[in-house]
Amino acid sequence: VYFAGDTGFHGGTNYRRMAEKHGGFRLAILPIGAYEPRWFMAPQHQNPAEAVQGMRLCGAVHAAGCHWGTFQLTDEPIEEPAQKLAEALVAEGISPKRFRAMRPGEAWDVPPPG
């Protein structure tokens, strides 16, 4: 399991390093919220499209989106991260079963490899 913490995308550098060091992951826990306005938040928080790129770059089979939906921290509407994640997954041809926008307290039995 790779937990990215609270991070900006930074061209995917951190994700590439994790894939090189660990060879991929069954699950990546990636932040998808608190990203607007981009001019100010990009260094600290990635957006959902960047999280989808991060999932690919770190070699994660599945991903759980975190850091969203509890209270409005930045300028985007509180439900927008989940909506934007769904759009990014469609754009990248990734099943929504592989990357879920997890709600606080939600459990997910992540499928085994293979």
N, C-alpha and C positions, 0 to 999 in steps of 0.2 A: 504494500500500500504506500502510495506517495501522497503526502499531504503538503500542498504547495504553500499553505498559510495565506497571508495577506500580501499580495504581490501585484506589481505591474507586469506587463508582458515582456518588455525590453527586447523585442525582436525574437523572443523564444529562447534566449541564451540559457536560462535556468532549466528549461525543459530538455534541451539538447544535452546538457551536462548530465542530467539525471538518467537519460536513456543511455548515454555512453558509460556511465558508472554502473548502472544496475541492469541494463538490458531490457527494460520494459517493466510494466506493472499490471497486475490483475485489476487494480482499482487506483484511480487518482482522485483525490478530493481537491477540487479547484474552485476558487472564488469566482462568482459570476455577477456580483453586485457592487454598488457604491462606486460607479464609474463616471458619472456626469458631474460637471462638465469635463470633457476630455482634456482640454488645455491645462487643466489643473490636476485632474485625478489620474491621468495616464501613468505617471511614474509610480503611483502607489497601488492602483487597482485596475486590473484588466477588465475588459467587457466580455460579454458572453461569446462573441465571435472569436476573440483571442483565446478564451478558455477552450473552445473547440479545437483551435490550432494547437494549443498546448497539449491537449489529450493525444493528438496525433504525434506531436513531436517527442513526447516522453514515452510513447509506445504503450499507452494504457489501453486495455481491452474495454474497460468500463470507467465511467467517471461520475462523481456525485458533485453537483454544484452546491456551494455553500456561500455564506456571507451575503445573504439577501433575505428579504421577506419578514424580518422581525420588526423593524421600524425604518422609516425613511431617513437615511443618513445623508444622502446627496440629492442631486437634482432630478434623477429619473424617478418616475412613479414606482411605487413599492412592488407592483407585480410585473413591471417591465422586464427585469432580468430573466424570468422564466419564459416570457413571450419571445424575447430576443434569442434565448438559447434555442427554443424550438425552431425559429427561423434559420439560425446558423446551422443547425443539424440538417435541416432539409437542404440548404444550400450546399453542404458538404457531402450529402448522401450518407449520413450516419443515422442509424436507427435510434429513435428516442428511447428505446429500451437499453441502449448502451450508455447514455449520458442523461442522468435524471437531476432535475432541480429539486434538491431535497429540502423539505420543510423542517423547521425545528422539531426535534423529537421523533421524526420519521425514521423507521428502520427499513433496511433493504437487504435481502439475502442475495448477495452478489453471486451470479452464476459461476461455477468453477471453470477453470480453463479447459479449452478443448471444445 
